[in-house]
Amino acid sequence: MFYFFLLVIGIQWHNLFVPGETEYGIVGSPGFIFLFSILGAVIHFTLAVYINAVLPGKYGVRKDPLYFLKASLCKNYK
């Protein structure tokens, strides 16, 4: 990302997936870094919700570790 600031153009929509250093390829582009940061945040949030359901606090109700695979969650409620 520092490359774009040296050129004084900043990060724009048209250069979001252009790598600053050509040796890194697409992996070094700001867009790739942003996408994987968002993906990491979603994974961590999902994992936190799961762990909170399986290992609740002092007064919580514990769920089965495979509760998300049960058919009762997939029923069509009307």
VEXTOR-563876 format. One record per residue (C-alpha): residue number from 1; x, y, z. Coordinates in steps of 0.001 Angstrom, whole numbers. Example, Ala and Ser with C-alpha at 12.3 -4.5 7.8 and 13.67 -1.06 7.14 Angstrom:
REM VEXTOR-563876
  resi       px       py       pz
     1    12300    -4500     7800
     2    13670    -1060     7140
//
This chain:
REM VEXTOR-563876
  resi       px       py       pz
     1        0        0        0
     2     2908     2308      634
     3     3606     2274    -3107
     4      365     4133    -3870
     5     1155     6842    -1343
     6     4618     7370    -2831
     7     3005     8001    -6215
     8      561    10432    -4550
     9    -2428     8770    -6214
    10    -3846     6925    -3227
    11    -5944     3820    -3429
    12    -8826     4186    -5882
    13   -11439     1717    -7144
    14    -9564     1255   -10415
    15    -6260      323    -8733
    16    -7586    -1625    -5767
    17    -6274    -4955    -7081
    18    -3058    -3627    -8606
    19      -64    -4864    -6597
    20     2279    -2234    -5211
    21     5276    -4506    -5657
    22     5225    -6734    -8731
    23     7110    -9523    -6957
    24     4076   -10215    -4718
    25     1551   -10458    -7528
    26    -2141   -10140    -6719
    27    -1478   -11175    -3105
    28      248    -7847    -2462
    29    -2639    -5709    -3657
    30    -4654    -3633    -1160
    31    -7936    -5172    -2369
    32    -6713    -8691    -1656
    33    -5572    -7649     1813
    34    -8918    -5949     2538
    35   -10919    -8959     1347
    36    -8972   -11388     3499
    37    -9210    -9068     6495
    38   -13004    -9065     6155
    39   -13015   -12845     5634
    40   -10925   -13296     8786
    41   -13315   -11106    10779
    42   -16320   -13156     9592
    43   -14577   -16427    10466
    44   -13626   -15180    13924
    45   -17162   -13906    14582
    46   -18693   -17231    13514
    47   -16238   -19149    15679
    48   -16978   -16906    18674
    49   -20743   -17449    18311
    50   -20218   -21215    18023
    51   -17923   -21407    21059
    52   -20344   -19275    23068
    53   -23172   -21694    22214
    54   -21160   -24852    22946
    55   -19290   -23562    26005
    56   -21605   -20958    27564
    57   -20907   -18974    30680
    58   -22006   -19769    34214
    59   -25767   -19465    33604
    60   -26014   -20448    29927
    61   -27565   -23566    28453
    62   -25002   -25789    26744
    63   -25682   -26963    23182
    64   -24435   -30117    21495
    65   -21173   -29524    19565
    66   -22909   -30519    16312
    67   -26084   -28491    16939
    68   -25792   -26660    13613
    69   -26171   -29974    11737
    70   -29483   -30958    13310
    71   -32553   -31142    11086
    72   -34629   -29025    13494
    73   -32651   -25952    12437
    74   -33495   -26527     8769
    75   -37280   -26778     9151
    76   -39418   -24327     7266
    77   -41228   -22304     9919
    78   -44482   -20598     8978
//
